[in-house]
Amino acid sequence: MYGLHQVRQVIREPSLAVREANRLYHTRLGRRRGPPGGVDIFEEDWDSLVILDACRYDIFAQRSLPGRLESRISKGSHTSEFLAANFAGRDLRDTVYVTASPMYYRKRDALQTRFHDVVNVWRDVGWHEDFRTVLPETMADYTVQAAETYPNKRIVAHFLQPHYPFIGSTGRKHFDLDKLNFAWSDVKRGTFGVSDDVLWEAFRENLDVALPHVRQLLGDLSGRTVVTADHGQMIGERASPLPIREYGHPPGIYTDELVRVPWLVSDNGERKTIVDGGATAADADVSEEVVRDRLESLGYVHTVGQKFVNHSGTHGVPTLFT
């Protein structure tokens, strides 16, 4: 059922009702989890997996990195869906997850994933207070450190770029990185007063800022490394079947822009010998205030009045607010 606050928001922004109709269509009234043909990342052949958050295949394909480029269909159009579809309930004690995103930490109790170790780069010194994100060079450093610390484990490195905040010159010019209440719905309403052309340039720059560090990783990591994304991004394209313009990456909307992701395979020397070494001690708890601050900075959540609204979206629960 939909709550009163959701009904009020639809009254203020009727396009949310159209989005919800599209979501119900794509998820077959909430019965389908993800688009058909989605790739199970842990069933694929790799030693290290680099995830670029919100990276569209078509934009990535215009760049040049060493390796064999293909595309795959992601299991979700939002990080929360991607994690649920790939991580939930799995025994991954042969894998170390190095992440710039707080989303896994927020969902960890529900996901019940057993990793050998989880490195939450966003938690302390890895978080850049001025840019309000984890910079790609920081992620690259932590990834190399994890690979050296755990030479016989698969490494998953979850970068935030090209996801908002926009840290290139165009993004810094047009978006206030101190603004904690950023949401793609504000962009859709024209709150920021920027054109789609500006959004495109800021998005491309965010990818271009990250790729030199990804390229370096391809030389630093031994064995087979795959570069992919958890989902894509919409910047003014029309959704389906009801053709409203969409921005961001709402869960349950499985357009090609949102679920077609890059799959670049790069080989560097001998393959790693992967072993299951059990799980390390549980990571230290992080305060809810810190987690919420990080997610707000990334545009995942914001406050409506005094009520905290989660933008992550879950199947079976109305997601009008995403």
N, C-alpha and C positions, 0 to 999 in steps of 0.2 A: 504494500500500500504506500501511497505517497503522503508525506507529512504536510502539515499546514505551512511550514516555512517553504517547502518546495512549491506548493500551490501559489504562495505569494510571489515567489521568484518568477514563476511562469507568467503571472499577471504582469510583472514588470518587464519580462523579456519573453514574449510569446514564441520566439524561435527555439527556446528550450523544449517546448512541447513537440516541435517538428523533429528536433534531434532525438528525443526519446522515441518517437515513432520510427525513425531510422534505426535506432539501436535495437528496438524490438524486432524489426525486420531482419537485421543482420544476425541477431542471436536466436532467431526463431522463437520469439517470445521468452527469451531468457533460458531456453533449454540447451543452446549450443555454446560451448566454451571455446571461443576462438574461431578463426576462419578455417575452412577445410584445407588440408594439405600443409598445415603448419609444421615447421621443422622442430624436431626434438633435439635441442643443441647437445645434450649429453650422450646422444646416440651417434653423433657424428665423430669423424676421425680428426683429432687435433691434440696437441700437447698444451697449447696456450690459446685462449680465446679472448680477443679484445672486443669489447662491446662499446660502440659509440651511441650514446643515448639520443634517440629521436633522429637518427641519420637516415635520410631517404636514399633509396638505391639510385635514383636518377641523378641526384646531385653528386653522390660518391663516384658514380661511373664517369663523371666528367673530370675527375682528378686522377692522378697517376701514382700508384704504389706498386712495388714489385710483387708479382704473384699472379695467380689465375683467378679472374673475377667472374663470379656468377651471381645470381640472385636467389633468395629463398623467401618463403612466406613465413612471417613470424606467427607465433601462436597468440599474439595479442596486439592491440593498438595502443597500449598504455603499459608502463612499467609494472604496475601491480598485476595486470593480466599476464604479462610475460613471465613474471616470477612465479605466479600461481601455476601456470601451465608447465613450466620447465623445472621448478625447484621443489614443489610441494611434496612432502613425504618421502623424499629421495635420500638414499644412503650415498653420500658423495665424500666419503672419508679419504678418497684419493685425490681430492680437489681442494685448492685454496682459493677463496673468493676475496679479491681485492676490489673494494668498491668506493667510489666517490659519492654514491647516492645513499641517502638515509632510508630509502624505501624498503630495502630488505630488513633493516633493523626494526622499522615500524611494523612489518608484517611477520617477523620471525616466529612468534608464538603460533600463529595460524599456519605458517608454512611447514614448520617441523622438519626442516632440512638438516641433515647431519653432514657438515663439512669437516675437513681436517682442521681448517682454521678460517676465520673471517677477519679480514683487515679492514676496519672502518676508517678509511682515510679522512672522511669528512668530520670525524669526531673532535679532534683536537687541533694539533698544529697543521694538519693537512688542509684545513679550511682557511681560505683567504678572506679576511674580514672586509677588505675594500671591494673586491669583486663579488663577494658573497656567493662563492662557489669553490670547487676544487679545481685548480688550474691543471691543464693537461701535463705540463712538465712535472708537477708534483705526483700525479698519478703514474707517470712513466717511471719516476724514481722509486716509488713504492712497489711497482710491479717487478722491476729488476731486483729489488731487495728480496721480495717474496720468492722469486725464482731461484735466487742464490741460497736463501734459507731453506727452501723445500725443493731440492733438485729432482726429487722423484715423485713430484705431485703435479697434477694438471693445475694450471693457473687460469683463473677467469679474472680479467681486469675490466671493470665497468667504469668507463670514462663518462663524464657528464656532457661534454660537448658532442654535437652542436646544440644541445638543449640550452634553453634560457638559463641563466642570464647571458646576454650578448656581450662578449668581452672584447670584440674587435672594435675598430675605430667608429664604424657606423652605429653599432649598438650603444657604445658609450656616449655618442653624441645625442641620440634620440631617446634613450631610456635611462631613467634614474635608477642606478643600481641600489640606492638606499631605499627604494620604494618596496616595502615588504608585501604589499597587497597585490602584486602583479598577478594577473590571470589572463588566459587567452580570451576569455569572455569579454574582458575589458577592451582588448584589441579589436574584437569583433564589433563592439558597440562604438568604436571610434574614440575611446577615452584618451588614448595617447596621441591622436591626431597624426598618425603616420600612415603612409601609403603602403600598399602591398609591395611595391618596388623596394622601399626601404626595408621592409621585413625580410624580403628575399636576400638583399645584400647583407643584412645583419646575420642571417642564418648561414649563408655561404661563408662569411668571414669566420663565424664560430667554428665551422668545420676546418677551414684553412689554418686556424690557430692551432688546432689539435693535430693535424696530419703530420707535420714534421716530427713530432714526438712519437707518433705511431710508427712512422718510417724508421726511426731510430730503434724502436723496440723490435721491429722485424729483424734487425741485425744483432740485437742484444740477446734475444730469446732463442734458445736452441730448439731444434726439432721443427714440428709443424705448428705454425701459428695461423689462426683464422681471425679475420677482422669482419665484424658484423654489427648489427644494431638490435636493440630490443623492440623497436617499432619505428615508424616514420613520423611524418609531420605534414599537416595541411596548412597552407598559407593562401587562403581565399578560393581554393578549388571548391567545386560543388559536390556535395555528398550525394548519396543515393539511398533509397529510390526517390526521396523527396529532395529536390535539388537546391538546398540552402547552401550558402557559402559557409565553409568551416575553417576554423583556425585552431591550431594546437593538435592534440592527440587524444580525443575523448575515447574512453573505453567502450567497446562494443560496437564501434563503427569501423567496418572492415573494408574500407576503400583501398585501392592499390597504393595510393600515396602513404597510407598508414601501415600497411602490413607487408609490402614488398621491401626487403632489406638487402644490403650487400652481403656477399659471402666470398671474401677474398682469401685464398689459400696461398701461404708463403712458406717455403721450406728452407731451413738454415741448418745444415749439418746433420748429424745423426739424430735419430728420434730418441726421445727420453724413455727411460724405463720407469713406468708408473707403478707404484705400489700403494696399497692401503695401509696407512700407518696409524689408524685410529683417529680419534678426535682429540684436539687440545682442550685445555680448560676453557670454560665459558668466558666470554668477553665481559668486561666490566660494564655495568649498567650506565646508561646515559640519561640525564634528566629529560622529562617530557618537554620542558621549556626549550632545551637545546634542539631536540629533534624537530619540534614544531617550527622553531626559528629557521632551521636549515630548509625544511620543506616549503615554508613561506617564501624564502629567498629564491627557490627554484620554481615557484609558481604553482606548486601542487595544492597548497591549501591557503586559505585566507580567512579572515574574520568577517562575519556579517553581524553588525552590531556587537553584542557581547558573546555571540554563539560561535563556537568553533565548528567549521564545516570541513569535512574530509573530502578531498577531491579525487581520492584514489580509485573509487568505484569498485564494486564487487558484483559478481553475477548473482541474480536473484534479488538485488536491491536496486531501487530506482537510482539513476545516476544523472539526474537533471542538472546537478551542480558542477559537473566536470567541465 
